[in-house]
């Protein structure tokens, strides 16, 4: 029967939510059903991440440049770095910290200026209301009209 077609019965229905009585005691089944195996095969394509021997760095690799460490130094956690990579990374971090401090100082100065502006406006409003009260004008009535209360 070489080259003849033999029909294969494929189960296409979804399994019931609760297993039947017979399936509870069925121990001859494989760990994965063919449906589960197909789902696993689809989710682990050739582009998905799989760890292999190439995925791990050798012991002597620098953790920054990922090459074999030249003039290696170690941190207190045991990570190994090239001396040049470690120093350049420390300098880059210091530079970034200084930049962030300047940004924070600018934001603080802008916040102080905004607060000073708000304080000056509040003081000016208080003086204006005081002068209106001294002149016999009812400033609360005008404020209520302005706020839509009257």
C-alpha positions in Angstrom: 0.0 0.0 0.0 2.7 2.4 -0.8 1.3 5.8 -1.9 -2.2 5.1 -0.9 -4.2 7.7 1.1 -5.3 6.6 4.6 -7.8 8.9 6.2 -6.9 10.0 9.7 -9.6 11.0 12.1 -8.7 14.3 13.8 -10.5 15.5 16.9 -11.6 19.1 16.3 -14.0 19.7 19.1 -13.0 21.4 22.2 -12.7 19.3 25.4 -15.6 19.8 27.9 -15.0 22.1 30.8 -15.3 19.3 33.3 -13.6 16.0 32.6 -15.8 12.9 32.2 -15.7 10.0 34.6 -13.5 7.9 32.3 -10.9 10.6 31.8 -10.3 11.1 35.6 -8.7 7.6 35.8 -7.0 7.7 32.5 -3.2 7.4 33.2 -2.0 6.0 29.9 -2.2 9.5 28.3 0.8 11.6 27.5 1.5 14.7 29.5 0.5 17.0 26.7 -2.4 16.5 24.3 -1.8 17.1 20.6 -3.7 20.3 20.9 -1.5 21.5 23.7 1.6 20.4 21.9 0.6 22.4 18.8 0.0 25.5 20.9 3.4 25.1 22.4 5.0 24.6 18.9 3.2 27.8 17.7 4.3 29.9 20.7 8.0 28.8 20.5 8.8 29.9 17.0 12.3 30.3 15.7 12.2 34.0 16.7 11.3 33.4 20.3 13.9 33.5 23.0 15.5 30.3 23.9 18.4 30.0 26.3 21.4 28.2 24.9 25.1 28.0 25.6 25.6 31.2 23.6 23.1 33.0 25.8 25.4 32.9 28.9 28.5 35.1 29.2 31.7 33.4 30.0 33.1 34.0 33.5 35.9 36.3 32.2 33.5 38.6 30.3 33.1 42.2 31.1 29.5 43.0 32.1 29.5 46.3 30.3 31.1 45.6 26.9 30.4 41.8 27.0 33.9 41.1 25.7 36.7 39.3 27.5 37.8 41.6 30.3 41.0 43.5 29.7 42.8 44.5 32.9 39.8 43.1 34.9 38.5 44.6 38.1 35.7 43.3 40.3 32.9 45.1 42.3 31.8 44.0 45.8 29.0 41.9 44.2 31.6 39.9 42.2 30.9 41.2 38.7 33.9 41.5 36.5 34.6 44.6 34.3 37.4 46.0 32.2 39.1 48.7 34.0 38.5 51.2 31.2 34.8 50.2 30.9 34.3 50.6 34.7 36.0 54.0 34.8 34.1 55.3 31.7 30.8 54.1 33.2 31.5 55.8 36.5 32.4 59.0 34.7 29.2 58.8 32.6 27.1 58.2 35.7 28.7 61.2 37.4 28.0 63.3 34.4 24.4 62.2 34.3 23.9 62.9 38.0 25.3 66.5 37.5 22.9 67.0 34.5 19.9 65.8 36.6 20.9 68.1 39.5 21.0 71.1 37.1 17.6 70.2 35.8 16.2 69.8 39.3 17.8 73.2 40.3 16.1 74.8 37.3 12.8 73.3 38.2 13.1 74.4 41.8 14.0 78.0 40.7 11.0 78.0 38.3 8.7 76.8 41.2 10.1 79.5 43.5 9.5 82.1 40.9 5.9 80.9 40.3 5.2 80.9 44.1 6.6 84.4 44.4 4.4 85.5 41.5 1.3 84.0 43.1 2.2 85.5 46.5 2.6 89.0 44.9 -0.7 88.6 43.1 -2.4 87.6 46.4 -0.9 90.5 48.2 -1.9 92.9 45.5 -5.5 91.5 45.6 -5.5 91.9 49.4 -4.3 95.5 49.2 -6.9 96.3 46.5 -9.7 94.8 48.6 -8.5 96.7 51.6 -8.5 100.0 49.7 -12.0 99.3 48.3 -13.3 98.6 51.8 -11.7 101.8 53.1 -13.3 103.8 50.3 -16.7 102.4 51.3 -17.1 100.1 48.4 -18.3 96.6 49.1 -15.7 94.4 47.4 -17.4 91.2 48.5 -20.5 92.1 46.4 -18.3 92.6 43.3 -16.4 89.4 44.0 -19.7 87.5 44.2 -20.8 88.9 40.8 -17.4 88.0 39.3 -17.7 84.4 40.6 -21.3 84.1 39.4 -23.0 83.9 42.9 -25.3 86.9 42.4 
